[in-house]
Amino acid sequence: MRINHAKKGHHVVAVAYDRLRTFEFGCVVEFFAVARPELNVDWYRFTVCTADKHLIHAVGGIRMEIEADLDVLATADTIIIPAWRDINETPSERLLQSLRDAYRRGARICSICTGVFVLAAAGLLHGKSVTTHWHHARLLAQRYPDTIVLPSALYVDQGQIMTSAGSAAGLDMLMHLVKNDYGHRVANMVAQRLVIPFHREGSQQQLIKTKVVEKGENRIASLVDWLRGNLILTHTVSSLAKRAMMSERTLQRHFQEAMGLPVMQWLAQCRLDYARELLSSGSLSIARIAEVSGHSSEATFRHQFRLHETISPTQFRRQCQQKYGAASAHAPQSGEDLPR
């Protein structure tokens, strides 16, 4: 059975337990527990359940009282396992069996960081590609040789199973999940509320080899903010280096370290992301979308879009309308709401 993840009342359940790490858990709560009426969609229904007793102790001396127990997993559409407390501790058989039952009926099951060890212990990862924090990737591969571990990925989407690397990579996976369920417009609005990047590819590497110096980092951050609002303009490495007050070589190095991609590749991806958002949420013509997203011509835009999506912009828009409904009344319809 395949669940419609964007259906009304989609039930997300996060599993908590003793010695819970609150950062990963807090990310899940922030995404799904907060009411977001401004999105104008039927947002998720959210529950926390406990895998242990109802009063648990989280890392840092925090006590949490949780009402629901594992029985609630029987009604969950999406289940999220935060970082597991000890990769050498086997989870309870009741938790593992609850996950197996949920998987068999079609629930989507996601893990953050070492939560993947719980999914593996439940036997849900046979033959699947997954990721975890780079520090634990080798052990995961050794312990579960029938699982394909991708140690450098931020997150891996296998459809019904979704796994992410450590800590902040969980945010990227959760954003990817929202984008899949509600489309680019809603995901972009959520990212803006949370003040996080709209989208990072799951294949982007976890590790950055060197730290950007503070001055360079601030300049890159300012350049990125400026670029997002000026996609329509023509940019070159030379012009961007001048704006950042760097040499071209220094810009390329600092941008790669900060954003994980060369500057022009990142810009191309950003333009396509914005075009997808406009296609999924508005009624602008394809020619106008090509223009405001910074593509040199409609033909170039159509070519680039097909390379990344394997379908035309028109087909993409039609699929979005079928999946998410008619274009939102809040979608940009004129140049006043578009990047300069």
C-alpha positions in Angstrom: 0.0 0.0 0.0 1.3 3.4 -0.9 0.4 6.3 1.3 -0.6 9.7 -0.1 1.8 11.8 2.1 0.0 15.1 1.3 -3.4 13.9 2.3 -5.4 15.8 5.0 -4.4 14.9 8.5 -1.2 13.1 7.5 0.0 11.7 10.9 3.7 12.1 11.7 5.0 10.4 14.8 8.4 10.9 16.4 9.8 8.3 18.7 11.5 9.4 21.9 13.4 7.4 24.5 15.7 7.7 27.5 18.9 9.6 26.9 17.3 11.3 23.9 19.5 13.8 22.1 17.4 16.9 21.9 18.8 18.7 18.9 17.6 16.1 16.3 14.4 15.6 18.2 13.8 19.3 18.4 14.2 19.7 14.7 11.4 17.2 14.1 9.1 19.0 16.6 9.8 22.4 15.0 9.0 21.1 11.5 5.8 19.2 12.3 4.3 20.3 15.6 4.1 24.0 14.9 0.8 25.1 13.3 1.4 26.9 10.0 -1.9 28.4 8.9 0.0 30.9 6.6 0.8 28.0 4.3 -2.8 27.6 3.3 -2.6 23.7 3.2 -3.7 20.9 5.4 -0.6 20.6 7.6 0.6 17.4 9.3 -0.9 16.0 12.5 2.0 15.4 15.0 2.5 13.1 18.0 5.4 12.1 20.1 5.5 8.6 21.5 7.8 6.9 23.9 9.7 3.7 23.4 10.4 3.5 27.2 8.5 4.7 30.2 6.4 7.8 30.0 8.8 9.9 32.0 12.1 9.9 30.2 15.5 11.7 30.8 17.0 13.5 27.8 20.6 14.5 27.4 21.5 17.6 29.5 19.5 16.9 32.5 16.1 17.4 30.8 13.1 15.4 31.9 10.2 14.9 29.5 6.8 13.4 30.2 5.3 11.8 27.1 1.7 10.6 27.0 1.6 8.3 23.9 3.3 4.9 23.7 4.3 2.8 20.8 0.7 1.8 20.1 0.3 5.1 18.2 2.7 3.9 15.6 -0.2 1.7 14.3 -1.9 4.9 13.0 1.3 6.8 11.8 1.7 7.7 8.2 5.3 8.9 8.7 7.6 7.7 11.6 10.8 9.5 12.5 13.5 8.0 14.6 16.0 10.6 16.0 19.6 9.7 16.8 19.6 6.4 18.7 21.1 6.6 22.2 23.7 3.9 21.8 24.7 2.2 18.6 25.8 -0.9 20.6 22.4 -1.3 22.3 19.7 -3.3 20.6 16.4 -1.5 20.7 13.5 -3.3 22.3 11.7 -6.0 20.4 8.4 -4.1 20.8 9.9 -1.0 19.0 11.4 -3.1 16.3 8.2 -5.1 15.7 6.1 -1.9 15.7 8.4 -0.5 12.9 8.1 -3.8 10.9 4.3 -3.7 11.1 4.2 0.0 10.1 6.5 -0.7 7.1 4.4 -3.6 6.0 1.2 -1.4 5.9 3.1 1.3 3.9 4.1 3.9 6.4 7.1 6.0 5.6 10.0 5.6 8.1 12.8 8.1 8.5 15.9 8.2 10.6 18.3 11.0 11.6 21.9 10.2 12.3 22.3 7.0 14.3 18.6 6.3 14.2 19.4 4.3 11.1 20.8 1.6 13.4 17.2 1.1 14.7 15.9 0.7 11.2 18.7 -1.8 10.4 18.0 -3.8 13.6 14.3 -4.0 12.5 15.5 -5.6 9.2 14.1 -2.8 7.1 17.2 -1.9 5.2 18.1 -5.0 3.2 19.4 -4.1 -0.2 18.7 -0.4 0.4 21.0 2.6 0.1 21.2 4.6 3.4 23.4 7.1 5.2 24.3 8.1 8.7 26.9 10.3 10.4 30.2 9.8 8.7 31.8 8.7 12.0 29.5 5.6 12.2 29.2 4.8 8.5 31.9 2.1 8.5 30.5 0.3 11.5 27.0 0.3 10.0 28.3 -1.2 6.8 30.3 -3.9 8.7 27.4 -4.7 10.9 24.8 -4.9 8.1 26.7 -6.0 4.9 23.4 -6.3 3.0 22.8 -2.6 3.3 24.5 -0.1 0.9 25.9 2.7 3.1 26.7 6.0 1.4 29.0 7.7 4.0 29.2 11.1 2.3 25.6 11.7 1.6 23.5 14.3 3.6 20.4 12.1 3.2 19.1 9.3 1.1 15.5 8.9 -0.1 14.5 5.3 -1.0 10.8 6.1 -1.1 9.4 4.4 1.9 12.7 4.6 3.8 14.6 7.9 4.3 17.8 8.3 6.2 20.0 11.3 7.0 23.5 12.0 8.3 24.2 13.7 11.6 22.5 16.6 13.3 21.9 19.5 10.8 21.6 17.0 7.9 18.3 16.0 9.5 17.0 19.5 8.6 17.9 18.8 4.9 16.0 15.5 5.0 13.0 17.0 6.7 12.9 19.8 4.1 13.2 17.3 1.3 10.3 15.4 2.9 8.1 18.5 3.0 9.0 19.4 -0.6 8.0 15.9 -1.7 4.7 16.1 0.2 3.6 19.7 -0.5 5.7 21.0 -3.4 8.3 23.7 -3.8 6.2 26.7 -2.8 5.3 25.3 0.6 8.8 24.0 1.3 10.2 27.4 0.4 7.9 29.1 2.8 8.8 26.7 5.6 12.5 27.3 5.0 12.0 31.0 5.2 10.1 30.6 8.5 13.0 28.4 9.9 15.7 30.6 8.3 17.4 27.7 6.7 18.4 26.9 3.1 15.5 25.8 1.0 17.2 22.8 -0.5 20.5 21.0 -0.4 20.8 17.9 -2.5 21.1 14.6 -0.6 24.2 13.7 -2.5 26.0 16.8 -1.2 29.0 15.8 0.9 28.9 15.8 4.7 32.5 16.9 5.2 34.1 20.2 4.3 37.8 19.8 4.3 38.8 23.3 5.5 37.1 26.1 7.4 36.4 29.3 5.6 37.9 32.3 7.3 35.4 34.6 9.0 35.8 37.5 6.6 35.4 35.2 3.6 32.5 33.4 5.1 30.6 36.7 5.7 31.2 37.8 2.2 30.0 34.5 0.8 26.8 34.7 2.9 26.2 38.3 1.7 26.8 37.2 -1.9 24.4 34.3 -1.6 21.7 36.5 -0.1 22.2 39.0 -2.9 22.1 36.3 -5.6 18.8 34.9 -4.4 17.2 38.3 -4.9 18.9 39.0 -8.3 18.6 35.7 -10.2 17.3 37.6 -13.2 20.6 39.4 -13.8 23.5 38.0 -15.8 26.3 36.8 -13.6 29.9 35.5 -14.3 32.6 34.3 -12.0 34.4 37.6 -12.7 31.4 39.8 -11.8 30.6 37.9 -8.7 34.3 38.0 -7.6 34.2 41.8 -8.0 31.0 42.0 -5.9 32.5 39.9 -3.1 35.8 41.8 -3.3 37.8 38.7 -3.9 39.9 37.3 -6.6 38.1 34.7 -8.8 40.3 31.9 -7.4 39.5 32.9 -3.8 35.8 33.2 -4.5 35.7 29.8 -6.1 37.5 28.2 -3.2 35.5 29.9 -0.4 32.2 29.4 -2.2 32.9 25.7 -2.7 33.8 25.3 1.0 30.8 27.2 2.2 28.0 26.0 -0.1 29.4 22.6 -1.3 29.2 23.5 -5.0 31.2 25.8 -7.4 29.5 29.2 -7.6 28.1 28.9 -11.1 26.8 25.4 -10.5 25.1 26.6 -7.3 23.6 29.5 -9.2 22.2 27.2 -11.9 20.7 25.0 -9.2 19.2 28.0 -7.4 17.6 29.2 -10.6 16.1 25.8 -11.3 14.7 25.6 -7.8 13.1 29.0 -8.2 11.6 28.0 -11.6 10.2 24.8 -10.0 8.6 26.9 -7.3 7.0 29.2 -9.9 5.8 26.3 -12.0 4.2 24.5 -9.0 2.5 27.5 -7.5 1.7 30.1 -10.1 0.3 30.7 -13.5 3.2 32.6 -15.1 4.0 31.6 -18.7 7.0 29.4 -19.3 8.7 32.2 -21.1 8.2 34.6 -18.1 9.5 31.9 -15.7 12.6 31.4 -17.8 13.2 35.2 -17.7 12.7 35.9 -14.0 14.7 32.8 -13.0 17.7 34.1 -14.9 17.8 31.8 -17.9 19.1 33.4 -21.1 16.2 32.1 -23.2 13.1 30.0 -23.0 14.8 27.3 -25.1 17.8 27.2 -22.7 15.5 27.0 -19.7 13.5 24.1 -21.3 16.7 22.3 -22.1 18.2 22.7 -18.6 14.9 21.7 -17.0 14.7 18.5 -19.0 18.3 17.6 -18.1 17.4 17.8 -14.3 13.8 16.6 -14.2 13.6 14.4 -17.4 10.2 16.0 -18.2 9.3 19.4 -19.7 8.3 22.4 -17.6 4.7 22.1 -18.8 4.6 18.4 -17.7 6.1 19.3 -14.4 3.4 22.0 -13.8 0.7 19.6 -14.8 2.0 16.9 -12.3 2.2 19.5 -9.5 -1.4 20.6 -10.2 -2.6 17.0 -10.1 -0.7 16.2 -6.9 -1.1 19.4 -4.9 -4.3 20.9 -6.4 -4.8 24.2 -8.2 -2.2 27.0 -7.9 -2.3 28.8 -4.6 -4.0 32.2 -4.5 -0.9 33.4 -2.7 1.5 32.5 -5.5 3.3 35.3 -7.3 1.4 36.5 -10.4 3.3 39.6 -11.2 6.8 41.0 -11.3 6.4 42.8 -8.0 6.7 39.6 -6.0 9.6 38.2 -8.1 13.4 38.6 -7.7 14.8 41.8 -9.1 
